[in-house]
Amino acid sequence: MAERVNSITVSNSVHAEWYVQGSHFKISTEELTALLPEKKIPIVTYCRTGARSRAAIIVLNAMGYKNTTNGINVDTIDEAKAYAAQKEAEKKNAESLPPCVTLTDRKARLQLKAQLKGHKDRVWSVAWSQTGQYIASTSSDKTIRIWSQQGQHVGNWNCVASLDGVHSRTIRSISWSPNGKYLASCGFDGLICIWTYQDGEWECISQLEGHSNEVKALSWSVSGGLLASCGRDKSIWVWDTERGFECASVLHGHTQDVKKILWHTEEDWLVSCSYDDTIKVWTEEEDDWYCTQTISAHTSTVWDACFNQNGSQLVSVSDDCSLKLYSVTRMPVTNNPTLVLCSSFSMAHARTIFSVSWALGGDLIVTGGADDAINVFTLGALGLDTSSDNEDVNMQEADNNETKNQPGILTHVLNHPNAHESDVNCVAFHPKDKTILASAGDDNVVNVWQLPA
């Protein structure tokens, strides 16, 4: 048996049970040590992001296995070799990418303009209405709250509605339709609910059933004619809103939870992000949807992605703590859309990055993560003082004079630690004002921020 073991996959229980070679084979830590006395075999954890995964890594490191990674499942020696070859190719590709730059002004901070309190449990998502007049938020308390800005001051917000009594479990995500007429929500109860405002109150007018368990995210197409949803059942559903929200297609291809689904900003094609560490591109031809590209740029769960305003670029974030930037091109012959990796920023956060948002105008990107921080990136400088005598600027990997305004180079320009008391689950830029953003956290609150002048 020892000769066949090339990796260890840790189960969600890290106490005394381990999976060897992908088989459901239980082995004690003592037996594991006996099998691998030199501790030179790669150890691969396969736990959900969070305390259990970190505990697995701590246990393995304590046992002497130092080369521990998260989220890769290697079942055979051939797969291990293929994985090693893939990592080597990705390393060479990364070496050819433009350099990343850290130009962080350590004194710069986001300005907290408002703190919206009312939820009784962690807030999972926030979504701005098309005008920026309203914010919708969802929570583990099974409610949706609608917040309205009072007057012209971005610091004045009131909760004008609390929607409850429909979802029976955590409400994971919410999205406004392009025309602002509808809200779509999804939750761990497997439901997608369509809400509309009529006769002075919000009403759930439709409940869409199809996913076999938790629904993680949803997104409206640019025209509003289609709604996409994704979930723990590894599937993506496309709903035809013009035919009473009937199911138009069910897409399969991911091997684990689908964490995020989003439509292109100008065309009807989809991008999905998954716990299987991949991003997939989906297109339609003659009413048949199929996957046209699978991207394995990240080494762990891909939590979120976002297009810029005109859809020419995409950014993704992951449990591997990196930020990846892609350009959108077209394949020859088929003319299918394809994503080409053009920049990568490693260790963009100290822990898992859960959310990313791209500001109006395309030059600012904001991220939020499990390190409780919000970070701001740009494809050029943000106008911060980066002169050589400014001792509050920490610049790494590239010279400022050569990189300040080059397109395609991710530049870290602001770090705001402790933006929430615990995980930052969602960040979202204002749809009209690129200096304003909202965030949601495990501390049960929604924060409204303004970038420094």
Order of alpha helices (4+ residues) and beta strands (2+ residues): beta-beta-alpha-beta-alpha-beta-alpha-beta-beta-beta-beta-beta-beta-beta-beta-beta-beta-beta-beta-beta-beta-beta-beta-beta-beta-beta-beta-beta-beta-beta-beta-beta-beta-alpha-beta-beta-beta-beta
